[in-house]
């Protein structure tokens, strides 16, 4: 089951972690969107998770992954790390026995977990072009230019829709400042429910490859786009995160980041879906709330090409609905006003 060229590395890990050279049982885990090889192994009658990273990462990325994962484990946010070898790209951690995670409970538990995560000592930063979160869309440079040009050249959406999408994105980028003092240790890959495991008592975050220092609202936004369905739930979600009633600025910034996430996943997934064949523009997107429920329940497989297109369309339809609300303009105004105030405070007097 383990590739022959990885057996020596795995044996080395078993020996260093547990003083043994073989496991009692092994089973491949296929749930989740990951290119890594993941197994449930049993050593001395105890289950553990064995992960072999197959994706090509440079050493600095692996060092960051290892550091962030261990920081999460020390804080009780990630499973205990028993073994990590960056050269072999082999990791062994505790295995989490999952149970059902009701949406109503997640609405409270997840933001509380994010509050703990974001309070950790600062994770390393990454180059702008490596930013795999929706904040990528705010970092001007060749990587962003190439991404936007690729999307426009693909002609995935009708001309009018594409123009509206880019106009909404332009408004967001113009007022949302990534330089505000909101940078915190972030997971950055929580749009996938598979990376949040609930054992009936505690919530665990896994798959830390994308962890780095980022705007706190990035994690909040992608999780909210899985869990939150109305403004009342937004307030519950943010109250659990901030520990108090959110103010107008926090609500506005949160709302805008959710829209930036919609833009990011609209473009990214429609672009991926169109790589081999045109996206069916006449196909109606599923109801957003129903799709949200199915996504949380693990019924959506984003590795399927067609589902990538569906996922992109769901984000696009939700973005359209939200951007046409008066709240969108009001949120832009609130955040732009705070940005102007901060700029005037930091500009030296003449």
N, C-alpha and C positions, 0 to 999 in steps of 0.2 A: 504493500500500500504506500509506504514511504518510498520516494524515488531512490534508486540505488546510490546515486551520487550524493545523497543527503544522509544515508544511514550512519556513516562514521560521525558526522556532526551531531546527529540525534543521540547516538550512544554516548558521545562526550558530554552532552547536556544531562542525560540521565545519571551518569556517573557523578558529575559535579553537584547536581541538585539533590540526588537521593542516594548515592552510593550503590546504584545498581546499573546493569548494562542492558536490561530489557524491561518491557512493560508486560502487564498481565493481560491487557486487552487494549484494542484500538479501534476507533471508528471515525471515518471521515465526516466532517461537518460541512454541509453544502449550503446552509442557510446564510443569507447575507450577500452583499455585493462586494466581494473582495477577490483580488487576484492571488492572494496568499493561499498556501496549503494549510488547512486547519483541521486538527484532529482532537478527539476526546480520548485520552489515554488513561489507563488505570495503573497506578503504582502502589503496591502495598495496600490494595483494596480501596484506595482513595482516587477519585477522578481528578485529572488535571487537563489543562488545555495546552496543546502543543501547536505552535504556529511557526511556519517556515515562510519567510518573505521571499517571493520569487521576482517581484518587480525590481527593476534596476534603480537603486538609489545610491547617491554618492555618500561617502562616509559621514559628512557633516549632517546630512538628513537623518541617517541612522542614529547618530549621537543625540540629535534633538529628540527623535522618537523615543529612544531609551530613557532619556532624562525626563521627558514629560510623562511617560507612562509610569515611571517609578515615583514621580512626584504625586501623580494621581493616586497610586496605590498607598503611599504613605499617608495621604489625607483620607483614606477610606473611600475613595471615589472609584477606584479601579481594582480589579482582582490582584491579589498578592503576586509579585513577580518572584518566581523561584530561580529562574535562570535566564540570562540573556547573553548572547554572543553575537556581536556586530559583524565579525568576519564571516561566521557561518550563517548569520541571519536567522538564528534559531532562538525562540523564546518559549518558556514554559511558565504558565501562570495557574492560579486556582481556576477551577471550572465552576461556572455559575449555573445552577439548576434553575432554569427559568420557570415562571408561572405567569398566568394571565395578568396583564397590567391595565386595569380599566382606565378609560380616558379621564373620568372624573377624578381619579386618584392621581393620575399622571399630571393633571393640570396644576396640582399642588406640589407634588414631590419633585418634579423635574426642575421648576424654577428654583426651589430650595437647594437642589444639588448644584445647579449652575452658580448660585450665590457662593457656595463653598469653593467651587472650582475657580471662579473669577477672583477669589481672595487669596489664592496661592501666590507665592513669590513669582515674579515675572518669568514667563517662559521665554526662550530665545525668539528673536525676530526672524523673519525670512525676507528674501528679496521680493520686491513687488511682483515680479513675474511669476513667483512661486505661489502667491496667495491663491488658495483654492476655494476661498469663501466668496460671498457676493461682494466683499470689499475690493476684490480684483477690479471691479468696474469703476472704481474711483482712483485707481493708480494710473495716471497718464504715462504713456511710454510705448515702445514698439510692440510689446506683447499685447497690450490692450488694443492698439490700432489694428494689429493683425487679426485679432478676434472679431472686432466689429466689422472689418472689411470682409472677412470670411462669411459672416452672417448676412451681410447685405448682398454679397455676390451670389449667395445660394438661392435667393429669391424664394424663400420658404413660405412667407406670408404674402397675401395680396398687397399690392403697393400701398394702399391706404392704411392697412393695418400695420405694415412695417413702419410707415412714417409716424403713426401714432405711438407705436412702441418706442421708437427712438426719441420722440418728443417727450414722452413721460420720463424716459431715462435721462434726457438732458436736464429736465427740471430737477430731478433727484440729485444728479451729479453737481448741479450748480449751487445747491444750498447745503448739501450734507458734507460736513467737514470731517475727514478722518483724522485731523490733527487735534481735535478736542481731547481733553484729558480723560479718555474713556478706555484706554488700552489696558487689557487684562489678559491673564492666562486663559486661553480658549481652546476648546476641542476642535471646532471648525468642521466637523463631519457628522453633525447630528440631524441632518435632513433625512438620514436613514434610521428608521426605528430600530434596526438590528443592532445599532451601536449603543442602545440603552437597554440593559438587561435587568429585569426585576425578579427577585427571588422570593417575593412574598413579604419580605421584611425591609430590604434595602434595594436601592437603585445603584447599578454599576455601569460605568462608562467604559467602553472597550474600543479597540482600533484607534490608536493615538497617532497614526502616521501624519495626519494633517494638523496636529496640535502646534500652536505657536502663539505669540503675543498678537492680539487682535482687538478690534472694537467690541466691547461687551455686547452690543446690540446685535452682532452677527449671529452668535449662538442663540440669543433670545428669539430672534426673528425666525430662524429656520425651524426651531422647535415649535414656536407658536403657530407656524403655518401647517404643522401637523396636528396640533391640539386645540387651538382656539377657533371658535366659530362666530363670536360676536363681541361687542365692546364690553359687555358685562364680564365675560370670561377673560378678556384682556386685562381688566382691572384686577381680577382675582390673581391672574398669572403674575402681573407685575408687583402686586402687593406682597405675594410670597417671595418674590425675588428681592425687592428693596427693603422688605420688612416694615413697610409703611405705605400709605396710600400714594400712588404715583401722582406727580404733578403734571401740569399741562405740557411742559417741555418733554418730560420723559415719555408721556403718551404719544406726543407728536413724533419724537425721534424714533420710537419703537415702531409706530405705524409706517413711517417712511422707510425704515430698514426692511420691514416686511415687504414693501413694494419693490425695493431694490433686489431682494431675494427672488421675488416673482420674475423680475426682468432677467436676472442671471440664469435661473433655471429654464425660463422660456427659451432664451437664446441658446444656452448650452445643450439642452436636450433635443430641441428641434434641429440643431446643427448636427448632432450625433446621429439622429434618426434619418437625416437626409443624406448621409454619407454614401449610402448604397442605392437608395431609391427615393423618388420624390415623396414628400409627406402629403397625405390625402387631405387637402384643404377643405373638402366638403364634409368631412366626418365631424359630427358634433362631439364636443368634449363632454365627458361625464359630469354629472352634478358634483360640484366641488366638495360639498360636505360628505357625500357618499364616498367619493374617491379618497378623501381624507381618512374616513373610517376604515376603508379597505387597506389603505397604506399602513395605518397604525396596526391593523390586525395581521399584517404580513402577507396579504393576499395579492400584492403587486410586486411583480418581478421586473425591475428596471434593467436587467440584462437583456431582456427581449427588445428587439429593435422597434416593433410596433408600440410596445408600452412606453418606450422613450418618447415617441411622438405624442402619445396620449398624455403623458406626464407634462410635456412642454405645453400642450394645448390647455391643460387644466390651469397651469400657472398663468398663461396668457389671458384666459377668460376671467380669472380672478383679479388679475391686474387691471384689466379693462373696467370691471365693475367698480373696483376701489378707486381708480384714478378719476372716474367720472363723478365721484361724490364730492360734496362741498368740503368734506373733511380733508381731502387730499390738498386742496389749495390752502386751507387753514393751517394744516400741519407744516406745509412749506413755509408759510408766513412765520409761524412760531419759531421754527428751527433757523430760518434765515435771520430773524430778529436777534436770536441768541448769538449767532455767528457774528453779526455786525457789532454787537455789544462787546464781544470778546476781542474782536479786531481793534476796536477803538481803544480798549483798555491796554492793549499791548503795543500800540503805535506810539513811538516817542513824541512828545509834544514839540511843536515847531519852535 
